[in-house]
């Protein structure tokens, strides 16, 4: 061993690792309001029939992550190297049994206008019998990234390898399994235009297999599902101006998605559908600015314009669900000069968006905060949706429209040792 080289390598490299193990068990006995025709429930009924449902589950998650980081030079090039391994194992055991409709009719009723007006019988112990459905997902990710600096240029190159294996064993012998792998690449470049302004451009790939339990529950027979993939591009600048009183960034982005998956109702059942090949694109601009007006007053503004739509099918060219064209947030802060007290007032706003065949109107909500901040402890009070404006936040199905969160007051205390 070259004793002159080894200490230098040790001084310039670091190794870290972390892991986690989580095990969660659950069991429930619920009276379920079903829209099944076997119970005879219909829209407008005052008395609703229910049936017992028994559920039991056990989830186990194992995570392990390790990485090595180091810096070294090769001639005039300065390298910052990062490499690592990420392992993930998820095992979910679950059983759920429903009471037969014929046994439930007239036995477990509830008044839609008076929840205290209800009848129910004991749940039969036979619902607790049965075998688990077991889903196990194993994922390994390897990555190597090198950030190379030369004068005012910094070039970042990365390569990753991902392997995903999933298997579901069902009590009905309808088993699913997957074994997928892929190489993923990314690259970026930063140019220091001036001491205060950097220009940047980047490219990255996305690779997301569909979860095995999702395929088992919503996958269509005879349909082969591919992982969702994407190509992601960004270009923009970051800079400080007016003696660093104004910090701002502007980013243009373009995302091209292949094999996009979504849900549709087919023959009365929710099913997973997929558009193979190029299927969705998103492009737009994001602008962020932090302006220190004075030592006591600052304002942070974020704006995004997003044009996102399908590139094929009957919704080709239509703005994607829950994606507003325009979104804006403003957070203004005032710090008292002689007291450790800070006041803040903010606004969150979005333009109209789609939700399937429905329109979700745009909105503007205001928040207010008071902060008392010392070296070791903070006290804050934040009021969200200050004017308590009600609006439609989403329409999950043809029957329901969900409202936004009402006004809330949150008190927080932090102490630092």
Secondary structure, 3 states (H helix, E strand, C coil): CCHHHHHHHHHHEEEEEEEEEEEEEEEEEEEEECCCHHHCCCCCCCEEEEEEEEEEEEEEEEEEEEEEEEEEEECCEEEEEEEEEEEEEEEEEEEEEECCHHHHCCCCEEECCEEEEECCCCCCHHHHCCCCEEEEEEEEEEEEEEEEEECCEEEEEEEEEEEEEEEEECCCCCCEEEEEEEEEEEEEEEEECCCCEEEEEEEEEEEECCCHHHHHHHCCCCCCCCCEEEEEEEEEEEEEECCCCEEEEEEEEEEEEEEEEEEEEECCEEEEEEEEEEEEEEEEEEEEEEEECCCCEEEEEEEEEEEEEECCCCCECCECECCCCEEEEEEEEEECCCCCEEEEEEEEEECCEEECCEEECCEEEEEEEEEEECCCEEEEEEEECCCCCCCEEECCCCCCCEECCCCEEEEEEEECC
